[in-house]
Amino acid sequence: MVRSSDTLESQLLTLPPADRARLAELLLASLDSDLDAGPATAIEDAWREEATTRRLAP
């Protein structure tokens, strides 16, 4: 059964604080893993390489 995000949100907000905290941690971790695989990683790698190049330049 598919629920709208508003319905899901209101149901989740009725959970005890400890359960909400655990879900928040899981959701944040999932965002971090999405970022690790995305274009942000390529940009960070490019900046890291540029910084290394500049540091080693005379």
CHARMM-style PDB file with segment names, atoms N, HN, CA, C and O in Angstrom:
ATOM      1  N   MET     1       0.843  -1.177   0.000  1.00  0.00      PROA
ATOM      2  CA  MET     1       0.000   0.000   0.000  1.00  0.00      PROA
ATOM      3  C   MET     1       0.891   1.245   0.000  1.00  0.00      PROA
ATOM      4  O   MET     1       1.770   1.385   0.850  1.00  0.00      PROA
ATOM      5  N   VAL     2       0.663   2.126  -0.938  1.00  0.00      PROA
ATOM      6  HN  VAL     2      -0.052   2.012  -1.629  1.00  0.00      PROA
ATOM      7  CA  VAL     2       1.436   3.347  -1.052  1.00  0.00      PROA
ATOM      8  C   VAL     2       0.741   4.448  -0.262  1.00  0.00      PROA
ATOM      9  O   VAL     2      -0.468   4.648  -0.377  1.00  0.00      PROA
ATOM     10  N   ARG     3       1.533   5.162   0.548  1.00  0.00      PROA
ATOM     11  HN  ARG     3       2.515   5.000   0.641  1.00  0.00      PROA
ATOM     12  CA  ARG     3       0.989   6.253   1.354  1.00  0.00      PROA
ATOM     13  C   ARG     3       1.577   7.562   0.876  1.00  0.00      PROA
ATOM     14  O   ARG     3       2.696   7.613   0.366  1.00  0.00      PROA
ATOM     15  N   SER     4       0.814   8.605   1.048  1.00  0.00      PROA
ATOM     16  HN  SER     4      -0.095   8.564   1.462  1.00  0.00      PROA
ATOM     17  CA  SER     4       1.356   9.910   0.705  1.00  0.00      PROA
ATOM     18  C   SER     4       2.388  10.287   1.752  1.00  0.00      PROA
ATOM     19  O   SER     4       2.349   9.785   2.876  1.00  0.00      PROA
ATOM     20  N   SER     5       3.308  11.165   1.393  1.00  0.00      PROA
ATOM     21  HN  SER     5       3.340  11.572   0.480  1.00  0.00      PROA
ATOM     22  CA  SER     5       4.352  11.565   2.332  1.00  0.00      PROA
ATOM     23  C   SER     5       3.765  12.282   3.540  1.00  0.00      PROA
ATOM     24  O   SER     5       4.309  12.170   4.639  1.00  0.00      PROA
ATOM     25  N   ASP     6       2.672  13.014   3.365  1.00  0.00      PROA
ATOM     26  HN  ASP     6       2.230  13.105   2.472  1.00  0.00      PROA
ATOM     27  CA  ASP     6       2.037  13.692   4.498  1.00  0.00      PROA
ATOM     28  C   ASP     6       1.479  12.695   5.502  1.00  0.00      PROA
ATOM     29  O   ASP     6       1.618  12.876   6.711  1.00  0.00      PROA
ATOM     30  N   THR     7       0.850  11.646   4.996  1.00  0.00      PROA
ATOM     31  HN  THR     7       0.737  11.500   4.013  1.00  0.00      PROA
ATOM     32  CA  THR     7       0.299  10.620   5.877  1.00  0.00      PROA
ATOM     33  C   THR     7       1.422   9.896   6.608  1.00  0.00      PROA
ATOM     34  O   THR     7       1.344   9.672   7.815  1.00  0.00      PROA
ATOM     35  N   LEU     8       2.444   9.540   5.883  1.00  0.00      PROA
ATOM     36  HN  LEU     8       2.507   9.722   4.902  1.00  0.00      PROA
ATOM     37  CA  LEU     8       3.581   8.861   6.485  1.00  0.00      PROA
ATOM     38  C   LEU     8       4.241   9.745   7.539  1.00  0.00      PROA
ATOM     39  O   LEU     8       4.586   9.280   8.625  1.00  0.00      PROA
ATOM     40  N   GLU     9       4.413  11.017   7.208  1.00  0.00      PROA
ATOM     41  HN  GLU     9       4.133  11.394   6.325  1.00  0.00      PROA
ATOM     42  CA  GLU     9       5.026  11.961   8.146  1.00  0.00      PROA
ATOM     43  C   GLU     9       4.227  12.056   9.439  1.00  0.00      PROA
ATOM     44  O   GLU     9       4.803  12.016  10.527  1.00  0.00      PROA
ATOM     45  N   SER    10       2.924  12.178   9.335  1.00  0.00      PROA
ATOM     46  HN  SER    10       2.456  12.210   8.452  1.00  0.00      PROA
ATOM     47  CA  SER    10       2.110  12.311  10.547  1.00  0.00      PROA
ATOM     48  C   SER    10       2.153  11.037  11.381  1.00  0.00      PROA
ATOM     49  O   SER    10       2.105  11.101  12.610  1.00  0.00      PROA
ATOM     50  N   GLN    11       2.244   9.892  10.735  1.00  0.00      PROA
ATOM     51  HN  GLN    11       2.284   9.840   9.737  1.00  0.00      PROA
ATOM     52  CA  GLN    11       2.340   8.633  11.478  1.00  0.00      PROA
ATOM     53  C   GLN    11       3.700   8.503  12.155  1.00  0.00      PROA
ATOM     54  O   GLN    11       3.788   8.055  13.298  1.00  0.00      PROA
ATOM     55  N   LEU    12       4.752   8.893  11.451  1.00  0.00      PROA
ATOM     56  HN  LEU    12       4.680   9.257  10.523  1.00  0.00      PROA
ATOM     57  CA  LEU    12       6.084   8.787  12.030  1.00  0.00      PROA
ATOM     58  C   LEU    12       6.259   9.711  13.231  1.00  0.00      PROA
ATOM     59  O   LEU    12       6.975   9.381  14.177  1.00  0.00      PROA
ATOM     60  N   LEU    13       5.605  10.865  13.190  1.00  0.00      PROA
ATOM     61  HN  LEU    13       5.024  11.133  12.422  1.00  0.00      PROA
ATOM     62  CA  LEU    13       5.721  11.809  14.295  1.00  0.00      PROA
ATOM     63  C   LEU    13       5.039  11.324  15.569  1.00  0.00      PROA
ATOM     64  O   LEU    13       5.257  11.889  16.641  1.00  0.00      PROA
ATOM     65  N   THR    14       4.220  10.288  15.464  1.00  0.00      PROA
ATOM     66  HN  THR    14       4.043   9.829  14.594  1.00  0.00      PROA
ATOM     67  CA  THR    14       3.587   9.726  16.659  1.00  0.00      PROA
ATOM     68  C   THR    14       4.474   8.676  17.335  1.00  0.00      PROA
ATOM     69  O   THR    14       4.156   8.215  18.431  1.00  0.00      PROA
ATOM     70  N   LEU    15       5.569   8.301  16.699  1.00  0.00      PROA
ATOM     71  HN  LEU    15       5.828   8.677  15.809  1.00  0.00      PROA
ATOM     72  CA  LEU    15       6.486   7.313  17.282  1.00  0.00      PROA
ATOM     73  C   LEU    15       7.181   7.900  18.510  1.00  0.00      PROA
ATOM     74  O   LEU    15       7.305   9.118  18.636  1.00  0.00      PROA
ATOM     75  N   PRO    16       7.628   7.035  19.407  1.00  0.00      PROA
ATOM     76  CA  PRO    16       8.405   7.506  20.554  1.00  0.00      PROA
ATOM     77  C   PRO    16       9.703   8.172  20.089  1.00  0.00      PROA
ATOM     78  O   PRO    16      10.217   7.846  19.019  1.00  0.00      PROA
ATOM     79  N   PRO    17      10.228   9.094  20.883  1.00  0.00      PROA
ATOM     80  CA  PRO    17      11.444   9.824  20.496  1.00  0.00      PROA
ATOM     81  C   PRO    17      12.618   8.922  20.110  1.00  0.00      PROA
ATOM     82  O   PRO    17      13.327   9.223  19.150  1.00  0.00      PROA
ATOM     83  N   ALA    18      12.831   7.849  20.819  1.00  0.00      PROA
ATOM     84  HN  ALA    18      12.254   7.605  21.599  1.00  0.00      PROA
ATOM     85  CA  ALA    18      13.959   6.961  20.505  1.00  0.00      PROA
ATOM     86  C   ALA    18      13.809   6.353  19.110  1.00  0.00      PROA
ATOM     87  O   ALA    18      14.786   6.243  18.370  1.00  0.00      PROA
ATOM     88  N   ASP    19      12.598   5.964  18.756  1.00  0.00      PROA
ATOM     89  HN  ASP    19      11.804   6.053  19.356  1.00  0.00      PROA
ATOM     90  CA  ASP    19      12.357   5.400  17.425  1.00  0.00      PROA
ATOM     91  C   ASP    19      12.535   6.451  16.333  1.00  0.00      PROA
ATOM     92  O   ASP    19      13.090   6.168  15.271  1.00  0.00      PROA
ATOM     93  N   ARG    20      12.059   7.665  16.603  1.00  0.00      PROA
ATOM     94  HN  ARG    20      11.608   7.895  17.465  1.00  0.00      PROA
ATOM     95  CA  ARG    20      12.238   8.751  15.626  1.00  0.00      PROA
ATOM     96  C   ARG    20      13.713   9.071  15.443  1.00  0.00      PROA
ATOM     97  O   ARG    20      14.156   9.332  14.325  1.00  0.00      PROA
ATOM     98  N   ALA    21      14.476   9.052  16.530  1.00  0.00      PROA
ATOM     99  HN  ALA    21      14.116   8.839  17.438  1.00  0.00      PROA
ATOM    100  CA  ALA    21      15.916   9.324  16.436  1.00  0.00      PROA
ATOM    101  C   ALA    21      16.612   8.248  15.611  1.00  0.00      PROA
ATOM    102  O   ALA    21      17.475   8.554  14.789  1.00  0.00      PROA
ATOM    103  N   ARG    22      16.240   6.993  15.827  1.00  0.00      PROA
ATOM    104  HN  ARG    22      15.539   6.743  16.495  1.00  0.00      PROA
ATOM    105  CA  ARG    22      16.851   5.900  15.062  1.00  0.00      PROA
ATOM    106  C   ARG    22      16.527   6.044  13.577  1.00  0.00      PROA
ATOM    107  O   ARG    22      17.398   5.852  12.729  1.00  0.00      PROA
ATOM    108  N   LEU    23      15.285   6.378  13.264  1.00  0.00      PROA
ATOM    109  HN  LEU    23      14.578   6.534  13.953  1.00  0.00      PROA
ATOM    110  CA  LEU    23      14.906   6.583  11.861  1.00  0.00      PROA
ATOM    111  C   LEU    23      15.640   7.770  11.252  1.00  0.00      PROA
ATOM    112  O   LEU    23      16.058   7.718  10.095  1.00  0.00      PROA
ATOM    113  N   ALA    24      15.795   8.835  12.024  1.00  0.00      PROA
ATOM    114  HN  ALA    24      15.455   8.877  12.964  1.00  0.00      PROA
ATOM    115  CA  ALA    24      16.520  10.006  11.530  1.00  0.00      PROA
ATOM    116  C   ALA    24      17.962   9.640  11.202  1.00  0.00      PROA
ATOM    117  O   ALA    24      18.494  10.060  10.174  1.00  0.00      PROA
ATOM    118  N   GLU    25      18.591   8.865  12.066  1.00  0.00      PROA
ATOM    119  HN  GLU    25      18.160   8.524  12.901  1.00  0.00      PROA
ATOM    120  CA  GLU    25      19.969   8.438  11.807  1.00  0.00      PROA
ATOM    121  C   GLU    25      20.057   7.593  10.546  1.00  0.00      PROA
ATOM    122  O   GLU    25      20.980   7.759   9.749  1.00  0.00      PROA
ATOM    123  N   LEU    26      19.106   6.692  10.363  1.00  0.00      PROA
ATOM    124  HN  LEU    26      18.356   6.558  11.010  1.00  0.00      PROA
ATOM    125  CA  LEU    26      19.091   5.851   9.166  1.00  0.00      PROA
ATOM    126  C   LEU    26      18.907   6.689   7.899  1.00  0.00      PROA
ATOM    127  O   LEU    26      19.575   6.463   6.890  1.00  0.00      PROA
ATOM    128  N   LEU    27      17.994   7.655   7.967  1.00  0.00      PROA
ATOM    129  HN  LEU    27      17.452   7.838   8.787  1.00  0.00      PROA
ATOM    130  CA  LEU    27      17.750   8.507   6.798  1.00  0.00      PROA
ATOM    131  C   LEU    27      18.970   9.363   6.467  1.00  0.00      PROA
ATOM    132  O   LEU    27      19.334   9.507   5.300  1.00  0.00      PROA
ATOM    133  N   LEU    28      19.599   9.928   7.493  1.00  0.00      PROA
ATOM    134  HN  LEU    28      19.304   9.811   8.441  1.00  0.00      PROA
ATOM    135  CA  LEU    28      20.794  10.742   7.258  1.00  0.00      PROA
ATOM    136  C   LEU    28      21.931   9.894   6.692  1.00  0.00      PROA
ATOM    137  O   LEU    28      22.652  10.334   5.796  1.00  0.00      PROA
ATOM    138  N   ALA    29      22.085   8.696   7.208  1.00  0.00      PROA
ATOM    139  HN  ALA    29      21.500   8.339   7.935  1.00  0.00      PROA
ATOM    140  CA  ALA    29      23.122   7.802   6.681  1.00  0.00      PROA
ATOM    141  C   ALA    29      22.849   7.447   5.226  1.00  0.00      PROA
ATOM    142  O   ALA    29      23.780   7.306   4.432  1.00  0.00      PROA
ATOM    143  N   SER    30      21.573   7.303   4.875  1.00  0.00      PROA
ATOM    144  HN  SER    30      20.817   7.417   5.520  1.00  0.00      PROA
ATOM    145  CA  SER    30      21.252   6.983   3.482  1.00  0.00      PROA
ATOM    146  C   SER    30      21.581   8.153   2.566  1.00  0.00      PROA
ATOM    147  O   SER    30      21.980   7.950   1.419  1.00  0.00      PROA
ATOM    148  N   LEU    31      21.417   9.377   3.062  1.00  0.00      PROA
ATOM    149  HN  LEU    31      21.093   9.543   3.993  1.00  0.00      PROA
ATOM    150  CA  LEU    31      21.793  10.550   2.267  1.00  0.00      PROA
ATOM    151  C   LEU    31      23.295  10.606   2.077  1.00  0.00      PROA
ATOM    152  O   LEU    31      23.774  10.927   0.990  1.00  0.00      PROA
ATOM    153  N   ASP    32      24.042  10.296   3.125  1.00  0.00      PROA
ATOM    154  HN  ASP    32      23.653  10.035   4.008  1.00  0.00      PROA
ATOM    155  CA  ASP    32      25.496  10.284   3.027  1.00  0.00      PROA
ATOM    156  C   ASP    32      25.966   9.270   1.991  1.00  0.00      PROA
ATOM    157  O   ASP    32      26.872   9.559   1.209  1.00  0.00      PROA
ATOM    158  N   SER    33      25.363   8.092   1.978  1.00  0.00      PROA
ATOM    159  HN  SER    33      24.627   7.857   2.613  1.00  0.00      PROA
ATOM    160  CA  SER    33      25.780   7.080   1.013  1.00  0.00      PROA
ATOM    161  C   SER    33      25.407   7.493  -0.404  1.00  0.00      PROA
ATOM    162  O   SER    33      26.124   7.170  -1.351  1.00  0.00      PROA
ATOM    163  N   ASP    34      24.287   8.207  -0.561  1.00  0.00      PROA
ATOM    164  HN  ASP    34      23.704   8.469   0.208  1.00  0.00      PROA
ATOM    165  CA  ASP    34      23.917   8.716  -1.880  1.00  0.00      PROA
ATOM    166  C   ASP    34      24.941   9.737  -2.363  1.00  0.00      PROA
ATOM    167  O   ASP    34      25.305   9.749  -3.539  1.00  0.00      PROA
ATOM    168  N   LEU    35      25.399  10.583  -1.464  1.00  0.00      PROA
ATOM    169  HN  LEU    35      25.103  10.573  -0.509  1.00  0.00      PROA
ATOM    170  CA  LEU    35      26.385  11.600  -1.837  1.00  0.00      PROA
ATOM    171  C   LEU    35      27.728  10.977  -2.172  1.00  0.00      PROA
ATOM    172  O   LEU    35      28.432  11.464  -3.057  1.00  0.00      PROA
ATOM    173  N   ASP    36      28.094   9.897  -1.472  1.00  0.00      PROA
ATOM    174  HN  ASP    36      27.522   9.501  -0.753  1.00  0.00      PROA
ATOM    175  CA  ASP    36      29.368   9.236  -1.732  1.00  0.00      PROA
ATOM    176  C   ASP    36      29.438   8.682  -3.143  1.00  0.00      PROA
ATOM    177  O   ASP    36      30.523   8.556  -3.710  1.00  0.00      PROA
ATOM    178  N   ALA    37      28.298   8.353  -3.707  1.00  0.00      PROA
ATOM    179  HN  ALA    37      27.416   8.455  -3.246  1.00  0.00      PROA
ATOM    180  CA  ALA    37      28.282   7.756  -5.030  1.00  0.00      PROA
ATOM    181  C   ALA    37      27.960   8.764  -6.126  1.00  0.00      PROA
ATOM    182  O   ALA    37      27.923   8.405  -7.303  1.00  0.00      PROA
ATOM    183  N   GLY    38      27.728  10.008  -5.760  1.00  0.00      PROA
ATOM    184  HN  GLY    38      27.758  10.300  -4.804  1.00  0.00      PROA
ATOM    185  CA  GLY    38      27.260  10.965  -6.744  1.00  0.00      PROA
ATOM    186  C   GLY    38      28.320  11.900  -7.259  1.00  0.00      PROA
ATOM    187  O   GLY    38      29.509  11.711  -7.003  1.00  0.00      PROA
ATOM    188  N   PRO    39      27.886  12.919  -7.992  1.00  0.00      PROA
ATOM    189  CA  PRO    39      28.811  13.865  -8.610  1.00  0.00      PROA
ATOM    190  C   PRO    39      29.623  14.668  -7.598  1.00  0.00      PROA
ATOM    191  O   PRO    39      30.703  15.158  -7.926  1.00  0.00      PROA
ATOM    192  N   ALA    40      29.121  14.807  -6.383  1.00  0.00      PROA
ATOM    193  HN  ALA    40      28.243  14.408  -6.117  1.00  0.00      PROA
ATOM    194  CA  ALA    40      29.879  15.554  -5.369  1.00  0.00      PROA
ATOM    195  C   ALA    40      31.226  14.895  -5.110  1.00  0.00      PROA
ATOM    196  O   ALA    40      32.221  15.583  -4.880  1.00  0.00      PROA
ATOM    197  N   THR    41      31.264  13.576  -5.147  1.00  0.00      PROA
ATOM    198  HN  THR    41      30.456  13.018  -5.334  1.00  0.00      PROA
ATOM    199  CA  THR    41      32.518  12.861  -4.928  1.00  0.00      PROA
ATOM    200  C   THR    41      33.519  13.187  -6.028  1.00  0.00      PROA
ATOM    201  O   THR    41      34.701  13.387  -5.751  1.00  0.00      PROA
ATOM    202  N   ALA    42      33.061  13.241  -7.263  1.00  0.00      PROA
ATOM    203  HN  ALA    42      32.100  13.078  -7.488  1.00  0.00      PROA
ATOM    204  CA  ALA    42      33.949  13.573  -8.379  1.00  0.00      PROA
ATOM    205  C   ALA    42      34.502  14.986  -8.220  1.00  0.00      PROA
ATOM    206  O   ALA    42      35.676  15.234  -8.499  1.00  0.00      PROA
ATOM    207  N   ILE    43      33.666  15.901  -7.776  1.00  0.00      PROA
ATOM    208  HN  ILE    43      32.713  15.700  -7.550  1.00  0.00      PROA
ATOM    209  CA  ILE    43      34.105  17.286  -7.574  1.00  0.00      PROA
ATOM    210  C   ILE    43      35.125  17.358  -6.443  1.00  0.00      PROA
ATOM    211  O   ILE    43      36.143  18.040  -6.559  1.00  0.00      PROA
ATOM    212  N   GLU    44      34.846  16.652  -5.351  1.00  0.00      PROA
ATOM    213  HN  GLU    44      34.019  16.098  -5.257  1.00  0.00      PROA
ATOM    214  CA  GLU    44      35.784  16.629  -4.232  1.00  0.00      PROA
ATOM    215  C   GLU    44      37.118  16.029  -4.655  1.00  0.00      PROA
ATOM    216  O   GLU    44      38.175  16.526  -4.267  1.00  0.00      PROA
ATOM    217  N   ASP    45      37.073  14.968  -5.443  1.00  0.00      PROA
ATOM    218  HN  ASP    45      36.215  14.564  -5.758  1.00  0.00      PROA
ATOM    219  CA  ASP    45      38.311  14.347  -5.931  1.00  0.00      PROA
ATOM    220  C   ASP    45      39.105  15.313  -6.805  1.00  0.00      PROA
ATOM    221  O   ASP    45      40.330  15.384  -6.709  1.00  0.00      PROA
ATOM    222  N   ALA    46      38.407  16.050  -7.651  1.00  0.00      PROA
ATOM    223  HN  ALA    46      37.412  15.992  -7.730  1.00  0.00      PROA
ATOM    224  CA  ALA    46      39.082  17.015  -8.522  1.00  0.00      PROA
ATOM    225  C   ALA    46      39.737  18.121  -7.698  1.00  0.00      PROA
ATOM    226  O   ALA    46      40.863  18.525  -7.988  1.00  0.00      PROA
ATOM    227  N   TRP    47      39.044  18.611  -6.678  1.00  0.00      PROA
ATOM    228  HN  TRP    47      38.129  18.283  -6.442  1.00  0.00      PROA
ATOM    229  CA  TRP    47      39.629  19.658  -5.825  1.00  0.00      PROA
ATOM    230  C   TRP    47      40.818  19.120  -5.038  1.00  0.00      PROA
ATOM    231  O   TRP    47      41.813  19.821  -4.858  1.00  0.00      PROA
ATOM    232  N   ARG    48      40.717  17.877  -4.568  1.00  0.00      PROA
ATOM    233  HN  ARG    48      39.909  17.308  -4.714  1.00  0.00      PROA
ATOM    234  CA  ARG    48      41.821  17.265  -3.837  1.00  0.00      PROA
ATOM    235  C   ARG    48      43.055  17.161  -4.733  1.00  0.00      PROA
ATOM    236  O   ARG    48      44.173  17.450  -4.306  1.00  0.00      PROA
ATOM    237  N   GLU    49      42.839  16.747  -5.969  1.00  0.00      PROA
ATOM    238  HN  GLU    49      41.931  16.512  -6.317  1.00  0.00      PROA
ATOM    239  CA  GLU    49      43.942  16.640  -6.922  1.00  0.00      PROA
ATOM    240  C   GLU    49      44.544  18.018  -7.205  1.00  0.00      PROA
ATOM    241  O   GLU    49      45.765  18.162  -7.264  1.00  0.00      PROA
ATOM    242  N   GLU    50      43.700  19.018  -7.378  1.00  0.00      PROA
ATOM    243  HN  GLU    50      42.708  18.902  -7.330  1.00  0.00      PROA
ATOM    244  CA  GLU    50      44.174  20.383  -7.626  1.00  0.00      PROA
ATOM    245  C   GLU    50      44.977  20.902  -6.434  1.00  0.00      PROA
ATOM    246  O   GLU    50      46.017  21.536  -6.614  1.00  0.00      PROA
ATOM    247  N   ALA    51      44.505  20.639  -5.237  1.00  0.00      PROA
ATOM    248  HN  ALA    51      43.661  20.124  -5.091  1.00  0.00      PROA
ATOM    249  CA  ALA    51      45.222  21.083  -4.039  1.00  0.00      PROA
ATOM    250  C   ALA    51      46.585  20.422  -3.946  1.00  0.00      PROA
ATOM    251  O   ALA    51      47.571  21.062  -3.581  1.00  0.00      PROA
ATOM    252  N   THR    52      46.638  19.143  -4.275  1.00  0.00      PROA
ATOM    253  HN  THR    52      45.837  18.623  -4.572  1.00  0.00      PROA
ATOM    254  CA  THR    52      47.920  18.431  -4.253  1.00  0.00      PROA
ATOM    255  C   THR    52      48.861  19.009  -5.281  1.00  0.00      PROA
ATOM    256  O   THR    52      50.043  19.203  -5.000  1.00  0.00      PROA
ATOM    257  N   THR    53      48.354  19.291  -6.475  1.00  0.00      PROA
ATOM    258  HN  THR    53      47.393  19.134  -6.704  1.00  0.00      PROA
ATOM    259  CA  THR    53      49.169  19.876  -7.532  1.00  0.00      PROA
ATOM    260  C   THR    53      49.735  21.231  -7.091  1.00  0.00      PROA
ATOM    261  O   THR    53      50.921  21.505  -7.276  1.00  0.00      PROA
ATOM    262  N   ARG    54      48.897  22.053  -6.522  1.00  0.00      PROA
ATOM    263  HN  ARG    54      47.934  21.830  -6.372  1.00  0.00      PROA
ATOM    264  CA  ARG    54      49.345  23.385  -6.078  1.00  0.00      PROA
ATOM    265  C   ARG    54      50.350  23.297  -4.941  1.00  0.00      PROA
ATOM    266  O   ARG    54      51.294  24.084  -4.872  1.00  0.00      PROA
ATOM    267  N   ARG    55      50.140  22.334  -4.051  1.00  0.00      PROA
ATOM    268  HN  ARG    55      49.374  21.695  -4.108  1.00  0.00      PROA
ATOM    269  CA  ARG    55      51.046  22.187  -2.920  1.00  0.00      PROA
ATOM    270  C   ARG    55      52.432  21.742  -3.400  1.00  0.00      PROA
ATOM    271  O   ARG    55      53.448  22.161  -2.844  1.00  0.00      PROA
ATOM    272  N   LEU    56      52.470  20.904  -4.419  1.00  0.00      PROA
ATOM    273  HN  LEU    56      51.645  20.564  -4.870  1.00  0.00      PROA
ATOM    274  CA  LEU    56      53.740  20.382  -4.910  1.00  0.00      PROA
ATOM    275  C   LEU    56      54.419  21.319  -5.896  1.00  0.00      PROA
ATOM    276  O   LEU    56      55.597  21.143  -6.208  1.00  0.00      PROA
ATOM    277  N   ALA    57      53.680  22.322  -6.395  1.00  0.00      PROA
ATOM    278  HN  ALA    57      52.724  22.465  -6.141  1.00  0.00      PROA
ATOM    279  CA  ALA    57      54.257  23.271  -7.354  1.00  0.00      PROA
ATOM    280  C   ALA    57      55.312  24.152  -6.667  1.00  0.00      PROA
ATOM    281  O   ALA    57      55.160  24.525  -5.504  1.00  0.00      PROA
ATOM    282  N   PRO    58      56.391  24.478  -7.411  1.00  0.00      PROA
ATOM    283  CA  PRO    58      57.458  25.308  -6.824  1.00  0.00      PROA
ATOM    284  C   PRO    58      57.025  26.748  -6.582  1.00  0.00      PROA
ATOM    285  OT1 PRO    58      57.816  27.556  -6.095  1.00  0.00      PROA
TER     286      PRO     58
END
